[in-house]
Amino acid sequence: MSPTRLAAAIGFAATLTALPLQAATLQVGISGDPASLSPAKITGGVWEEDVLRDIFEGPIAIDADGQIIPGAAESWEISDDGKTYTFHLRDGLGWSDGEPLTADDFVYAYRHQVDPKTASNYAHRLYPVVNAQAINAGEKPLESLGVESLDDGKTLRITLNAPTVYFLKTLVLPFAYPIPKHVVDEFGDDWSDPSHIAVNGAFKPVKWVSNTELETVKNPNFHDADNVSLDGVDYYPLEDKNAGIQRFRAGELDILRDYPAAQYPRLSENLPDATHLFPSLGTYYYVFNLRDGSPVADKRVREALSLAIRRDVIAKQLLKGGVEPATSLVPPGTSDYEAQSQPGLDDDMDSRLARAKSLMQEAGYGPDKPLELTLRFNSGDEHRQIAVAVAAMWKPLGVDVELRNTEANVHYADLMEGDFQVARAAWISSYDDPQNFLQLLSAETNNYGGYQDEDYNDLISQSDAEQNPAKRAQLMQQAEALALADYPLTPIYTYSSRNLVNPAVDGWNDNALDMHASRWVQLPEARDERPE
């Protein structure tokens, strides 16, 4: 799919000039309210990473195109054996409160992430580091973690258990951000409240009204503050995307992250310069709870439910072509990798339905003895529409579905607790590597359904250490095929990033990871400037 940005005048009813911009502060609509502003306490939502990317910075960062660049570290080396990463921090780094920032803050942060008392959802990201997994399991002390502060805090050294080719790419994620120990020591769990927080990113939070607005201002102590154009960024959690579109049209938002896919034809016709659609690395899927007592613990039921979903109907009719049907967990377009399809999904629909009904009968279910299921999804018209459609597709199998929706924070918190039967989930890649998706079924966090398979885990471990790209891809393909044949989840569609961006906004570039840092964005100096 090629990038789609049609050029025409802005406006739904008539040809208009660009939408009005909001002062020198960027106004951004995001998909939910962050669970926290602490890098160790977020749930992993894309909207949370959007916010934290603007207020914190790890050893490496991203440019306007989503590519890796030096961050808090001005340079780094990787040892010949691929196990030691040495980062040289910039001179004069500081926190937003004026305190100096050193490699000790990174060491503290990484220990904090793997500390079992923290219960971080990102702890598994550090498992490649020496002793990280054992520490997180409570088996070794924090001080044994393979991270060191050297040269009076100017150098950060990270030592891995084995060569891990994707590790550097992951250091743009929140688990790699420093945490201000001096603020945590003073305020404890409240350290990340805007009234206390110290950050090292381009912007600093100053006010947060939960589920309403998060205000930030430019951080003068950011190492590249001279090249940050904006005075601040305000984020508005908007789970109702149609309401977000209305606010964008009214000029209340400069950017709306993720409009409904079904709205693309209308938006591209009436807001062509503002409507962005770009192929991205992401998968929308339904996850099954495999734990004892779950009605979908039976593999036959999971396979039947997967086979009965008409992905082409969802993608092409319900969502009107804004996405593509998915048959794999790893999305097509992932570099140097051929995704593996879930068994049966490439068969014709009549064959799939016949097998699905047979499997349900074997499992003891049918129209005369229905299976009662609860299908969970987070609030949003698109999620509800898909859930209603899927429930109708399952009905002929003898499945009665109760739909249950909650706001995003509650939804994902319950998924992590295993409080569901079947649930909507999604994964948007933060780095271009199949491992980013395959770890969903091997990690303790984000493995919502509780999938456990020793052969799968062994293949993932082997691929993590394999240095030969072709051999590594083969190991990951074996792992993906193995897992998908167990039906711990079923893919529904692959994402395209969908954003509304005022055409007067400069420096906001589409990219396959849909990762954007507001430090690169510029707004016109004259606020009444309107491009024709």
C-alpha positions in Angstrom: 0.0 0.0 0.0 1.4 3.4 -0.9 1.0 6.5 1.4 -2.3 8.3 0.8 -2.5 12.0 1.1 -4.8 13.6 -1.4 -4.4 17.3 -2.1 -7.5 19.6 -2.1 -9.1 22.3 0.0 -10.0 21.7 3.6 -13.6 21.5 4.8 -16.5 19.2 4.8 -19.1 21.3 3.1 -17.1 23.6 0.9 -13.6 24.6 -0.2 -12.0 26.2 2.8 -8.5 27.3 3.9 -6.5 25.4 6.5 -8.1 24.8 9.9 -7.2 27.3 12.6 -4.3 26.5 14.8 -4.1 26.8 18.5 -1.6 29.3 19.8 2.0 28.1 20.0 1.1 25.0 21.9 0.3 21.9 19.9 -3.1 20.4 20.6 -3.2 16.6 20.2 -6.0 14.2 20.6 -4.8 10.8 21.9 -6.6 7.4 22.3 -6.8 7.2 26.1 -5.6 8.6 29.4 -2.2 7.5 30.5 -2.3 5.2 33.5 0.7 7.1 34.9 3.5 9.4 33.8 6.1 7.1 35.4 7.9 4.9 32.8 7.5 2.0 35.1 3.8 2.3 35.7 2.2 2.6 32.2 0.2 -0.2 30.7 1.9 -0.1 27.2 -0.8 1.8 25.3 0.4 3.7 22.2 -1.1 6.9 23.7 1.0 6.5 26.8 4.2 6.0 24.7 3.2 9.1 22.7 3.1 11.2 25.8 6.2 9.7 27.5 8.3 10.1 24.4 7.8 13.8 24.6 8.6 14.2 28.3 11.5 11.6 28.7 14.4 10.5 26.6 16.5 7.4 26.8 20.1 6.8 25.5 18.7 6.9 22.0 15.8 8.8 20.5 13.9 9.0 17.2 14.0 11.7 14.4 11.0 13.1 12.6 10.9 10.0 10.4 10.9 7.6 13.3 14.6 6.6 12.8 17.1 6.0 15.6 19.3 8.9 16.5 21.5 9.8 19.5 19.4 10.8 22.6 20.8 11.4 26.0 23.8 9.5 24.8 25.8 11.3 22.1 27.5 8.1 20.9 27.8 4.4 21.7 29.7 1.2 20.9 28.7 -2.4 20.8 31.4 -5.0 21.7 32.5 -7.5 19.1 30.7 -10.3 20.8 27.4 -8.3 20.8 26.9 -8.5 24.5 28.2 -5.1 25.8 26.7 -1.8 25.0 28.6 1.3 26.1 26.8 4.7 25.9 28.6 8.0 26.3 26.2 10.6 27.7 26.2 14.2 26.6 27.9 16.8 28.7 25.7 18.9 30.9 22.6 16.8 31.0 20.1 17.8 33.6 16.6 17.2 34.9 13.8 19.8 34.4 14.2 20.9 38.0 17.9 21.8 37.5 19.5 18.7 39.1 22.2 17.0 37.1 21.4 13.8 35.2 24.0 11.1 35.1 24.3 7.4 34.2 23.4 6.7 37.8 19.8 7.8 37.0 19.7 5.2 34.2 21.0 2.5 36.5 18.4 3.4 39.1 15.7 3.4 36.5 16.6 0.0 35.1 16.8 -1.5 38.6 13.4 0.0 39.4 11.9 -1.5 36.2 13.0 -5.1 37.1 12.3 -4.7 40.9 9.4 -7.2 41.5 8.0 -4.6 44.0 7.5 -2.2 41.1 5.4 -4.7 39.0 6.4 -2.9 35.8 4.7 -4.0 32.6 8.0 -3.3 30.8 10.3 -5.4 33.0 10.5 -8.1 30.4 12.1 -5.7 28.0 15.2 -5.8 30.2 15.3 -9.6 30.3 18.2 -9.7 27.8 20.3 -7.9 30.4 22.4 -10.0 32.8 20.4 -11.1 35.8 17.3 -9.1 34.9 14.9 -12.0 34.7 16.2 -13.5 38.0 15.9 -10.2 39.7 12.3 -9.7 38.5 11.5 -13.2 39.8 12.9 -12.2 43.3 15.9 -14.6 43.0 18.7 -12.1 42.9 19.5 -8.6 44.3 18.9 -5.4 42.3 22.6 -4.6 42.5 23.4 -7.7 40.3 21.7 -6.2 37.3 24.1 -5.9 34.3 24.1 -2.1 34.1 26.8 0.2 35.4 27.6 3.8 35.7 31.2 4.6 34.8 33.5 7.7 34.5 31.8 9.7 37.2 28.4 9.1 35.7 29.2 10.0 32.1 29.1 6.5 30.7 26.4 3.9 30.9 27.3 0.2 30.3 24.8 -2.5 29.7 25.8 -6.1 29.6 23.6 -8.8 28.0 23.3 -12.5 28.6 23.8 -13.2 24.9 24.0 -11.2 21.7 20.5 -9.7 21.1 20.3 -8.1 17.7 17.1 -6.1 18.3 18.1 -4.8 21.7 19.4 -1.4 20.5 16.1 -0.7 18.7 14.1 -1.2 22.0 16.0 1.6 23.8 13.5 4.1 22.4 10.8 2.6 24.6 9.8 3.9 28.1 11.6 1.1 30.0 14.9 2.7 28.8 14.1 6.2 30.2 15.9 7.5 33.3 14.0 8.1 36.5 14.9 10.9 38.9 15.8 9.1 42.1 16.0 12.4 44.1 12.3 13.0 43.3 11.2 9.5 44.0 13.1 9.6 47.4 11.2 12.8 48.3 7.7 12.0 47.1 7.5 8.2 46.7 4.8 6.9 44.5 3.6 10.5 43.9 6.8 11.5 42.2 5.3 11.5 38.7 2.5 13.9 39.6 2.9 17.1 37.6 3.4 19.1 40.8 6.5 17.0 41.6 7.8 15.4 38.4 11.2 16.0 37.0 11.8 15.0 33.3 14.6 15.0 30.8 12.6 15.3 27.6 11.6 18.2 25.4 8.5 19.0 27.4 7.5 19.0 31.1 4.0 18.2 32.5 2.5 21.1 34.4 -1.2 20.1 34.8 -3.2 16.9 34.4 -6.9 16.6 34.7 -7.6 12.8 34.4 -9.5 11.8 31.3 -9.7 15.5 30.2 -6.3 17.1 29.5 -2.6 16.9 30.1 -0.7 20.1 29.7 3.0 20.4 29.1 5.4 23.2 28.5 8.8 23.4 26.8 11.6 22.1 29.1 14.4 24.7 29.0 16.8 22.1 30.4 16.4 19.7 27.5 19.8 19.3 25.8 18.4 20.3 22.4 15.9 23.0 23.7 17.3 25.6 21.3 15.9 23.5 18.4 12.4 22.9 19.9 10.0 25.2 18.3 6.8 24.6 20.3 5.9 26.3 23.6 4.2 23.1 24.8 2.0 20.2 23.9 -1.5 19.6 25.3 -2.9 16.1 25.1 -6.7 15.3 25.2 -7.7 11.6 25.8 -10.5 10.9 23.3 -11.8 7.4 23.1 -14.8 8.6 21.1 -13.0 9.2 17.8 -16.0 10.7 16.1 -16.1 13.4 18.8 -12.4 13.8 18.1 -13.1 14.5 14.4 -15.6 17.1 15.4 -13.1 18.8 17.6 -10.5 18.7 14.9 -12.9 20.3 12.4 -13.7 23.0 14.9 -10.0 23.8 15.2 -9.7 22.6 18.8 -7.0 20.0 17.8 -4.0 20.3 15.6 -3.6 16.5 15.4 -6.0 13.7 16.1 -4.2 10.3 16.6 -6.2 7.4 15.0 -9.5 8.2 13.4 -12.0 5.4 12.7 -11.0 3.3 9.7 -14.6 3.5 8.3 -14.4 7.3 8.2 -11.4 7.2 5.8 -13.4 7.5 2.5 -15.4 10.5 3.8 -12.4 12.2 5.4 -10.2 11.7 2.4 -12.8 13.4 0.2 -13.6 16.3 2.5 -10.4 16.8 4.5 -7.8 15.5 1.9 -4.8 17.5 3.0 -5.4 16.7 6.7 -6.2 13.0 6.3 -3.2 10.7 6.6 -3.3 7.0 5.9 0.0 5.1 5.9 0.9 1.4 6.1 2.2 0.6 9.6 3.4 -2.4 11.6 0.5 -3.3 13.8 -2.0 -6.1 14.3 -5.6 -6.0 15.7 -6.5 -9.3 17.2 -8.8 -11.2 19.6 -7.0 -13.0 22.5 -8.4 -16.1 24.2 -8.0 -16.8 27.9 -6.3 -20.2 28.1 -6.4 -20.5 31.8 -8.1 -23.4 33.6 -11.9 -22.9 33.8 -12.1 -20.6 30.7 -14.7 -21.7 28.1 -12.0 -21.2 25.4 -9.4 -23.3 27.1 -10.5 -26.0 24.6 -8.4 -25.6 21.5 -11.2 -26.9 19.3 -13.4 -23.9 20.4 -10.6 -21.4 19.7 -10.0 -22.8 16.3 -13.7 -22.8 15.4 -14.1 -19.2 16.6 -11.1 -18.1 14.5 -12.3 -19.9 11.4 -15.7 -18.3 11.5 -14.5 -14.7 11.5 -15.0 -13.1 8.1 -11.9 -10.8 8.0 -12.6 -9.5 4.5 -16.0 -8.3 5.6 -14.6 -6.5 8.6 -11.8 -4.9 6.7 -13.5 -4.1 3.4 -17.1 -3.5 4.3 -17.3 -2.6 7.9 -14.1 -0.5 8.0 -14.3 0.4 4.4 -10.8 -0.4 3.3 -8.9 1.5 5.8 -7.2 -1.7 6.9 -6.2 -5.1 5.5 -7.4 -8.6 6.6 -4.9 -10.3 8.8 -4.0 -14.0 9.0 -0.7 -13.7 10.9 0.5 -12.2 14.2 3.5 -10.5 12.6 2.2 -8.1 10.0 3.3 -8.2 6.4 5.9 -5.5 5.7 8.1 -6.4 8.7 11.6 -6.2 7.4 13.4 -9.4 6.3 10.5 -11.7 7.4 7.8 -13.7 5.8 4.8 -13.9 8.1 3.1 -17.2 8.9 -0.6 -17.6 8.5 -2.9 -19.2 11.1 -4.0 -22.6 9.9 -7.3 -22.6 7.9 -7.5 -18.9 7.4 -6.5 -19.1 3.7 -9.2 -21.7 3.0 -12.5 -20.7 1.4 -15.2 -19.6 3.7 -17.6 -22.5 3.1 -14.8 -25.0 4.1 -13.9 -22.9 7.2 -17.5 -22.8 8.4 -18.0 -26.5 7.9 -14.9 -27.3 10.0 -15.9 -24.7 12.6 -19.3 -26.2 13.1 -17.7 -29.7 13.3 -15.2 -28.6 15.9 -17.9 -27.0 18.1 -20.0 -30.2 17.9 -16.9 -32.2 19.0 -16.5 -29.8 21.9 -20.1 -30.3 22.9 -21.7 -27.1 21.6 -24.2 -26.2 19.0 -27.4 -24.2 18.4 -29.3 -26.5 20.8 -26.5 -26.3 23.4 -25.0 -22.9 23.0 -21.6 -21.8 24.3 -22.0 -18.6 26.4 -19.1 -16.2 26.0 -18.2 -12.7 27.1 -16.4 -10.6 24.5 -14.6 -7.6 26.0 -13.4 -4.5 24.2 -12.3 -1.0 25.1 -14.7 1.9 24.4 -14.9 3.1 20.9 -17.4 2.9 18.0 -15.0 0.9 15.8 -14.3 -1.7 18.5 -18.0 -2.1 19.2 -18.9 -2.4 15.5 -16.3 -5.2 15.1 -17.5 -7.0 18.3 -21.1 -6.9 17.1 -20.1 -8.2 13.7 -18.0 -11.0 15.2 -20.8 -12.0 17.6 -23.1 -12.4 14.6 -20.5 -14.5 12.8 -20.2 -16.8 15.8 -24.0 -17.2 16.2 -24.4 -20.0 13.6 -21.8 -22.1 15.5 -24.0 -22.0 18.6 -22.3 -19.2 20.5 -24.2 -16.6 22.5 -22.0 -13.6 23.0 -22.4 -11.0 25.8 -20.5 -7.8 24.8 -18.7 -5.8 27.5 -16.9 -2.6 27.1 -14.8 -0.5 29.5 -12.5 2.5 29.1 -9.0 1.6 27.8 -7.2 1.7 31.2 -9.7 -0.6 32.9 -9.8 -2.9 29.8 -6.0 -3.5 29.7 -5.6 -3.7 33.4 -8.3 -6.5 33.5 -6.6 -8.2 30.6 -3.3 -8.3 32.4 -5.1 -9.8 35.4 -6.7 -12.5 33.2 -10.2 -11.1 33.9 -11.8 -12.0 30.5 -12.8 -14.9 28.2 -12.2 -13.4 24.8 -11.0 -9.8 24.4 -10.0 -7.3 21.8 -6.3 -6.4 21.8 -3.8 -4.9 19.5 -0.1 -4.4 19.1 1.6 -1.5 17.3 5.3 -2.1 16.8 7.8 0.3 18.3 10.7 -1.2 16.3 10.8 -3.0 13.0 11.5 -6.6 14.1 9.3 -9.7 14.3 10.4 -10.2 17.9 8.3 -7.2 18.9 5.2 -9.2 18.1 6.4 -12.7 19.0 7.3 -11.7 22.5 3.6 -11.2 23.1 3.3 -14.9 23.5 6.5 -15.5 25.5 6.7 -12.6 27.9 4.9 -12.5 31.2 3.5 -9.0 30.4 1.1 -8.5 27.5 0.7 -12.3 27.2 -2.9 -11.7 28.2 -4.2 -15.2 27.5 -1.5 -16.9 29.5 0.0 -18.9 26.6 2.8 -21.2 27.7 4.7 -23.5 25.4 8.3 -24.6 26.1 9.1 -25.3 22.4 7.9 -21.8 21.5 9.9 -20.2 24.2 13.0 -22.2 23.1 12.6 -21.0 19.5 12.3 -17.4 20.6 15.4 -17.7 22.9 17.4 -19.2 20.0 16.3 -16.5 17.6 17.2 -13.7 20.1 20.7 -15.0 20.2 21.1 -15.9 16.5 23.3 -13.4 14.6 22.7 -14.8 11.1 19.7 -12.9 9.8 18.4 -15.8 7.6 18.7 -18.4 10.4 17.1 -16.0 12.9 14.1 -15.3 10.6 13.7 -19.1 10.1 13.6 -19.7 13.9 11.0 -16.9 14.3 8.9 -18.3 11.5 8.9 -21.7 13.2 7.8 -20.1 16.4 5.0 -18.1 14.8 3.7 -21.1 13.0 3.8 -23.2 16.2 1.9 -20.7 18.2 -0.7 -19.8 15.7 -1.6 -23.5 15.3 -2.5 -23.5 19.0 -4.9 -20.5 18.5 -3.9 -18.5 21.6 -5.2 -15.5 19.7 -6.6 -14.9 16.3 -5.5 -11.9 14.0 -8.3 -9.8 12.5 -6.6 -7.0 10.6 -3.3 -5.2 10.1 -3.2 -1.6 10.8 -2.6 1.4 8.7 -1.7 4.5 10.8 -4.6 6.9 10.6 -4.1 10.5 11.7 -5.7 13.9 11.1 -3.0 16.6 10.9 -3.6 20.2 10.2 -1.7 20.9 7.0 -0.2 24.0 8.6 1.7 21.7 11.0 5.2 21.1 9.8 7.7 18.4 10.9 5.1 15.7 11.5 6.1 12.9 9.1 4.3 9.6 8.4 6.4 6.5 9.1 5.8 2.7 9.3 6.1 2.7 13.1 3.7 5.7 13.5 6.1 7.1 16.1 6.3 10.9 16.4 8.2 13.2 18.7 6.7 16.7 19.1 10.2 18.2 19.5 10.4 18.1 15.6 7.0 19.8 15.1 6.7 23.5 14.0 3.7 25.8 13.9 3.5 29.0 11.8 4.8 32.0 13.7 1.8 34.1 12.6 -1.1 32.2 14.1 -3.6 33.7 11.5 -1.5 32.2 8.7 -3.6 30.0 6.6 -2.1 28.0 3.7 -4.4 28.1 0.7 
